[in-house]
Amino acid sequence: MPLPYVLLSAAVSLDGFLDDTGPERLLLSGPADFDRVDDVRASVDAILVGAGTIRADNPRLLVNSADRRAARLAAGKPAYPLKVTVTASGELDPGANFWHTGGEKLVYTTDKGAERAGRLLGSSADVVPLGTGIDWRALLEHLHDVRGVRRLMVEGGGQVHSQLLQQGLADELQLVLAPLFVGDPAAPRLFGPGVYQGGRLRLVETRRIEDVVLMRYEPTAPGTGPAPTAADRHWLRTACALAALCPPSETAFSVGAVVVAADGTELARGHSREGDDPVVHAEEAALAKIDRADPRLAGATVYSSLEPCARRASRPAPCAELILRAGVRRVVTAWREPDTFVAAADGTAVLRDGGAEVVVLPEFEALAKAPNAHLPG
């Protein structure tokens, strides 16, 4: 199921502590960065914080700029993004600023917590029960499918940030580093203990904002099973972009592919009809650039904008077979191969019969089809 783009936002001190340090709150950012955060808020569909952050900081979570609110209204959006909180217990303060400023409010909680939250809040917010526990993937699916949220900003707290990153659901981390030391061992940290995805995050931007530094990171490590991660979406989007590089053809699809190791290292990329080979397929072109003895292939994921082929006339081995021979056992694709050139093609079945996990993300199908719009079917 499609999920919103999830952006984690936080400010930390040089010794790694957050700025929500209790009654005598230490503000790590300055006016220029607060304005940047306001601009980010204005760009999203919803802002989420944990119930603990509401209790500790009593935030309003508004778009403060009148010009930005006016721009949202001109674009057909509400003046303020949807405000969302998460609580297992349903224990919420009905007098908090969160409920009395801005636009619509939404509470995700457990079945048991929904009874308490409903009694406390009345008509101040919509309350959505998620079952016996907080299921973050179900929560994000509900935001996307029911509330129309495509871009979600998460402003805390540390437990919420930790869970989203540990579960591979965060698409981006925006971290502001302030030139201060908190020194309080009881102050909250950005992330808590737990098992995080392996590999290094990709640094996509650094920017000085007065005396603080903004760093933007993206996760790179592929998922390990049938549930797609934010990194899976990033790499599949990259594969779809590669398809646009293909020389046009009336007799073959334009496809892009990327091979990524378990730690998020890109091993190779390719696209159809790459170089001087008029019949090479994307997966074939990418795999040819990797040493067959590379031990990372066994834990790698192949991202292909189109389902790897099961049969072909131009080469002895189809791409599904080439992937299995390389030792790759996970494939993520956007689009199942239609009958345009090969009837009843089913590369997915070939891969699964060979022991590979195949994950299809249909929300990228339109992007994968775009370079092939001239083809019939």
C-alpha positions in Angstrom: 0.0 0.0 0.0 1.2 3.5 -0.7 2.6 5.5 2.3 3.2 9.2 2.8 6.7 10.7 2.4 7.8 10.8 6.0 10.2 13.6 7.1 11.7 13.5 10.6 12.7 16.9 11.9 14.7 17.6 15.1 17.3 19.9 16.6 20.1 18.5 18.8 23.0 19.8 20.8 26.6 18.9 20.3 26.3 16.2 22.9 23.3 14.7 21.2 20.3 16.0 23.3 17.0 17.3 22.0 15.8 20.8 22.9 12.7 19.7 24.8 14.4 19.5 28.2 11.4 20.2 30.4 10.0 23.3 32.2 13.2 25.4 31.5 13.2 24.5 27.9 16.5 25.2 26.0 15.9 26.4 22.5 18.6 25.1 20.3 17.6 26.8 17.0 17.5 30.5 16.2 15.0 32.7 14.4 16.3 31.9 10.9 15.9 28.1 11.5 12.5 28.6 13.1 11.5 30.3 9.9 12.8 27.4 7.9 10.8 25.0 10.0 7.7 27.2 9.4 8.4 26.9 5.6 8.6 23.1 5.9 5.4 23.0 7.9 3.7 25.0 5.1 4.8 22.4 2.5 3.4 19.3 4.2 -0.1 17.8 4.5 0.2 16.8 8.1 2.4 17.3 11.2 2.8 14.5 13.8 4.1 14.5 17.3 3.9 12.0 20.1 1.6 12.5 23.1 4.7 12.9 25.3 5.7 15.9 23.3 2.3 17.5 23.8 2.6 16.9 27.5 6.2 18.1 27.8 6.3 21.1 25.4 2.6 22.1 24.9 3.3 22.9 21.2 0.9 24.8 18.9 2.4 23.4 15.6 1.2 26.2 13.4 2.2 27.8 10.1 3.1 31.2 11.6 3.6 33.1 8.3 0.4 34.7 7.0 1.9 34.7 3.5 2.5 30.9 3.7 -1.0 30.3 4.9 -2.4 32.4 2.1 -0.3 30.4 -0.4 -1.7 27.1 1.0 -5.3 28.5 0.6 -4.5 29.7 -3.0 -3.3 26.1 -3.8 -6.6 24.7 -2.5 -5.2 23.4 0.8 -6.4 24.3 4.3 -4.5 27.2 5.9 -2.9 24.7 8.4 -1.7 21.1 7.9 -3.6 18.4 9.7 -2.2 17.9 13.2 -1.7 14.3 14.3 -0.7 12.7 17.6 -0.1 9.1 18.7 -0.9 7.7 22.1 -1.2 4.1 23.3 -3.1 5.0 26.5 -5.4 7.8 25.2 -4.3 10.0 28.2 -4.3 13.5 26.7 -4.7 16.9 28.2 -7.8 18.5 26.6 -6.5 22.0 27.6 -3.3 21.7 25.6 -2.5 24.2 22.9 -2.5 21.4 20.3 -6.3 21.1 20.4 -7.1 24.8 20.4 -5.0 26.2 17.6 -4.6 25.5 13.9 -6.9 23.3 11.8 -8.1 19.7 12.0 -6.7 17.3 14.7 -6.3 13.5 14.5 -5.5 11.0 17.3 -4.2 7.5 16.6 -4.4 5.2 19.5 -5.3 1.6 20.6 -8.8 0.3 21.0 -8.6 0.8 24.7 -7.0 4.2 24.4 -9.7 5.4 22.0 -12.4 5.2 24.7 -10.3 7.4 27.0 -9.3 9.8 24.3 -12.9 10.1 23.1 -14.1 11.0 26.6 -11.4 13.6 27.2 -11.4 15.3 23.8 -15.0 15.2 22.7 -15.3 16.9 19.3 -11.8 18.5 19.5 -10.3 15.7 17.4 -11.0 12.6 15.3 -9.9 9.5 17.2 -8.8 6.5 15.2 -8.2 3.1 17.0 -5.6 0.9 15.5 -6.2 -2.3 17.5 -4.4 -3.6 20.5 -1.2 -1.7 19.8 0.3 1.1 17.6 0.9 -0.3 14.1 3.0 2.4 12.4 2.5 1.0 8.9 -1.3 0.8 9.3 -1.2 4.4 10.7 0.6 5.7 7.7 -1.6 3.8 5.3 -4.7 5.3 6.9 -3.1 8.8 6.7 -2.4 8.3 3.0 -5.6 6.5 1.9 -8.3 8.0 4.2 -6.9 11.5 5.0 -5.1 12.1 1.7 -1.7 12.8 3.3 1.1 12.6 0.8 3.8 14.4 2.9 4.1 14.0 6.6 6.4 16.0 8.9 7.3 14.3 12.2 8.5 16.7 14.9 9.0 14.3 17.8 9.6 13.0 20.2 12.5 10.7 20.4 10.5 7.5 20.8 8.4 8.3 17.7 11.5 9.1 15.7 13.2 5.9 16.9 10.3 3.7 15.9 9.8 5.2 12.5 13.5 4.9 11.6 13.9 1.4 13.1 11.0 0.2 11.0 12.3 1.7 7.8 9.4 4.1 7.4 11.3 7.4 7.5 12.1 8.8 4.0 14.2 11.7 5.3 15.9 13.0 8.4 16.3 16.8 8.8 18.7 17.4 11.7 19.8 20.8 13.0 23.0 20.8 15.0 23.4 23.6 17.5 26.7 24.8 19.0 25.7 24.1 22.6 26.3 21.4 25.2 23.3 20.4 27.3 25.3 18.3 29.8 22.2 16.9 31.4 22.2 13.0 31.3 18.5 13.0 31.9 17.8 15.2 28.8 16.1 13.3 26.0 18.1 12.0 23.1 17.0 12.1 19.5 17.0 8.3 19.1 16.6 5.5 21.7 18.2 2.1 21.9 17.0 -0.6 19.5 17.8 -2.3 16.2 18.2 0.1 13.3 18.8 -0.7 9.6 22.4 -1.4 8.7 24.4 0.9 6.4 25.1 4.6 6.4 22.5 7.2 5.7 23.1 9.3 2.6 23.9 13.0 3.3 21.9 14.9 0.6 22.4 18.5 1.9 24.3 20.6 4.5 23.4 24.2 5.0 24.6 26.9 7.5 21.7 28.8 9.1 23.1 31.5 11.3 25.0 29.5 14.0 23.4 26.1 13.4 23.9 23.6 10.6 21.1 21.8 8.8 21.9 18.3 7.7 19.5 16.3 5.5 19.9 12.5 5.3 18.1 9.7 3.4 18.2 6.0 4.4 19.9 3.7 1.8 19.7 0.2 3.2 17.1 -2.0 1.4 14.4 -3.8 3.2 14.8 -7.5 4.0 11.3 -8.9 3.4 8.0 -8.3 1.7 7.3 -5.0 3.5 8.8 -2.2 1.6 10.9 0.4 3.3 11.5 4.1 2.6 14.9 3.1 1.1 13.1 0.7 -1.3 11.0 3.5 -2.5 14.0 5.7 -3.1 15.9 3.1 -5.1 12.8 2.1 -7.2 12.3 5.8 -8.0 15.9 5.9 -9.1 15.4 2.9 -11.4 12.3 4.5 -12.9 14.4 7.7 -13.6 17.0 5.5 -15.4 14.3 4.2 -17.7 14.0 7.7 -19.2 17.6 7.4 -20.4 16.8 4.6 -22.8 17.0 5.2 -26.5 13.4 5.0 -27.7 12.3 1.8 -29.3 9.1 0.5 -31.0 9.9 -3.1 -30.2 11.1 -3.1 -26.6 10.4 -1.5 -23.2 12.4 1.2 -21.7 13.5 0.0 -18.3 15.9 1.1 -15.5 17.6 -1.1 -12.9 19.8 -0.6 -9.8 21.6 -3.3 -7.8 22.0 -2.3 -4.1 23.9 -4.2 -1.4 22.3 -4.9 2.0 24.2 -2.0 3.6 22.8 0.5 1.1 25.9 0.6 -1.2 25.0 0.9 -4.9 26.7 -1.9 -6.7 25.7 -1.0 -10.3 22.9 0.5 -12.4 21.8 0.1 -16.0 19.1 0.8 -18.5 17.7 -0.9 -21.6 19.8 -0.5 -24.8 22.6 1.0 -22.8 25.9 1.8 -24.7 26.4 0.1 -28.0 24.2 -2.9 -27.3 20.7 -2.4 -28.9 19.1 -5.4 -27.2 20.6 -5.3 -23.7 18.1 -5.2 -20.9 18.4 -3.0 -17.8 19.0 -5.8 -15.2 21.4 -7.5 -17.6 23.4 -4.3 -18.1 23.6 -3.6 -14.3 24.6 -7.1 -13.3 27.3 -7.3 -16.0 29.1 -4.5 -14.2 29.5 -6.5 -11.0 32.1 -9.2 -10.3 30.1 -12.5 -10.1 32.2 -13.4 -7.1 31.2 -10.3 -5.2 29.8 -11.7 -1.9 27.5 -8.7 -1.5 25.3 -10.1 -4.3 23.8 -12.7 -1.9 22.3 -10.0 0.2 21.6 -7.5 -2.5 18.3 -6.2 -3.9 17.6 -5.6 -7.6 15.3 -2.6 -8.3 13.8 -2.7 -11.7 11.1 -0.3 -13.1 9.6 -3.3 -15.0 9.2 -6.9 -13.9 12.3 -8.8 -15.0 11.6 -10.8 -18.1 10.9 -14.5 -18.0 11.4 -15.2 -21.7 13.3 -13.4 -24.5 14.5 -14.0 -28.0 17.5 -11.7 -28.1 19.6 -13.6 -25.4 19.8 -17.1 -24.2 18.9 -16.2 -20.6 16.1 -13.9 -19.5 16.7 -11.3 -16.8 14.9 -13.3 -14.1 17.3 -16.2 -14.6 20.3 -13.8 -14.6 19.2 -12.4 -11.3 18.9 -15.9 -9.8 22.3 -17.0 -11.2 23.9 -13.9 -9.6 22.7 -15.1 -6.2 20.3 -12.2 -5.7 17.3 -13.2 -3.7 15.2 -10.0 -3.5 13.7 -7.9 -6.3 11.6 -4.8 -6.1 9.7 -3.6 -9.1 7.0 -1.1 -10.1 5.1 -2.7 -13.0 4.2 -6.3 -14.0 5.1 -6.9 -17.7 2.1 -6.6 -20.0 1.5 -8.8 -23.0 2.8 -6.2 -25.4 5.7 -8.3 -26.7 5.5 -11.6 -24.8 2.2 -13.2 -24.0 1.7 -14.3 -20.4 5.1 -13.1 -19.2 5.6 -13.9 -15.5 9.1 -13.1 -14.4 7.8 -12.9 -10.8 6.9 -16.6 -10.8 10.3 -17.5 -12.2 12.0 -15.5 -9.4 9.8 -16.8 -6.7 10.2 -20.4 -7.8 14.0 -19.8 -7.6 13.7 -18.7 -4.0 13.7 -14.9 -4.5 11.4 -12.4 -2.7 9.5 -10.2 -5.1 8.0 -6.9 -3.9 5.8 -4.9 -6.3 5.1 -1.2 -5.5 2.2 -0.3 -7.8 2.3 3.4 -6.7 5.4 3.7 -9.0 3.6 2.1 -12.0 2.8 5.4 -13.7 6.4 6.6 -13.4 7.6 3.3 -14.9 5.1 3.5 -17.7 6.0 7.1 -18.7 9.0 6.3 -21.0 6.8 3.6 -22.6 3.8 5.7 -23.4 4.3 5.4 -27.1 4.0 1.6 -27.0 0.6 -0.2 -27.5 -1.1 -1.9 -24.7 
